[in-house]
Amino acid sequence: MKVDVLLGLQWGDEGKGKIVDVLTPKYDIIARFQGGPNAGHTLEFEGIKHVLHTIPSGIFRDGVMNLVGNGVVIDPVIFQGELDKLEPFNIDYKSRLVISKKAHLILPSHRLLDAASEQAKGKNKIGSTLKGIGPTYMDKTGRNGLRVGDIFSPNFKAKYDALVEKHKSMLERYPEFKFDLSETEGTWMDAINRLRELTAVDSEQYINDAIKAGKKILAEGAQGTMLDIDFGTYPFVTSSNTVTAGTCTGLGVAPTRIGDVIGIFKAYCTRVGSGPFPTELEDEVGERIRKEGFEFGATTGRPRRCGWVDIPALKYAIMVNGASELSMMKADVLDNFETIRACTHYMIDGERYDYFPYDVTDMEVVPVYEDIEGWNCDTTKLTSFDEAPDALKSYVKYLEQKLEVPITVVSVGPDRTQTLENKH
């Protein structure tokens, strides 16, 4: 068996959680392979909205296992909050959820370091979610981090204290930043006790045994390709590899075990935080997309920057991920637009670019658009792509021709039922 991968092709917030939820009945295991509580995967069904940050999006389906892989970083307090929100729905998460012993822990002092560093940057801030993700990955690569397996060690508290002392000395570099660590440590330790009640596994062995046993596995990515630490719009990126290759290092899966790669993108484009965004619309059209799409971060609540779909960026993301099929999300947000625009290439210093070049932060990037007829009608009640208006079908076909990958799913609303399969 192969491990299929589902990930975002833009700057995150594409709607990955919904599609994972829709696809979960086809799989035996859903596995998160990177990121942490900076993710916000929104699922909606039976009139209820659920937002997950660390727990895989397959948790609501009976008979499916959910694995938090070694590439994920876990804030025990946020994780505990997610578990608490599952309890009213009688989700037997203890039997459906396992955690890698090699997943790293976010300490309260990691969050303080994140906040202090971002404050010190001033106007040059990255736009961090302030969840402590970056400092945790820094400790991981610096070989100082604490892992889930450590919480079962008799000397865990000593390891914790040593790392916190290191962090306190680092915080001394930010004399303007005031903090009181004692306010959060007790809650964090309580959450560690809750974490000890769950099943921790040697996840690379767990996942490879499942592959040998013929289990169907879907790897769930967080954030988006354009936020990848290597291939994103550096330095305005996250701290992990959000691309397909991250599945290998984040789960312990060999490259030869990767199967289908499902790329998720919005029918337009959004971004949260700082950094380049060539098709951003800082006008009434951008505001209209934000309002129609309710574009506010599921994790931070911050308004998302909005713009038209960016074909060069999508082609770039498809290339580095090896995407074999696509899901187009939030088509319904464009229901009331008579004309839709698509960026086909950029002009930079008089040169044409059909791909995303190195570091466009300080360049004047001029997007070149093509106008496409909008469908200008309500699509939220469609039950089949065959019933879709011709203009929507034409938009899908236009993007397929430009991207050279089939769009197999079109989403026309947040509910799992508002998902149209494009069978060609």
Protein Blocks (a to p, Z undefined) as FASTA:
>chain_A
ZZdddddfbegjnopmmmmmmmmmmpmbdcdfedjjkbccdddeehiacddfklccklmp
ghiacdddfkbccdfklmmmmmmmmmmnopafklmpccdfkbccddfklmmmmmmmmmmn
mmmpghiahlommmmmmmmmnopaccfklmmpfklmmmmmmmmmmmmmmmmmmmmbccdf
klmmmmmmmmmmmmmmpccddfklmmmmmmmnopacddddehjfklgfklmccfbbcfbd
fbfklmmmmnopafklpccddddddfbdcdededddfkbccbfklmmmmmmnopacfklo
pacddddddfklmmmmmmmnopabdcdehklmmmmpfbdcddfbdceehiacfbdcehjk
lpccdddddddddfkiafklpcbfklpcfklmmmmmmmmmmnopacfbdcfbjbfklccc
deZZ
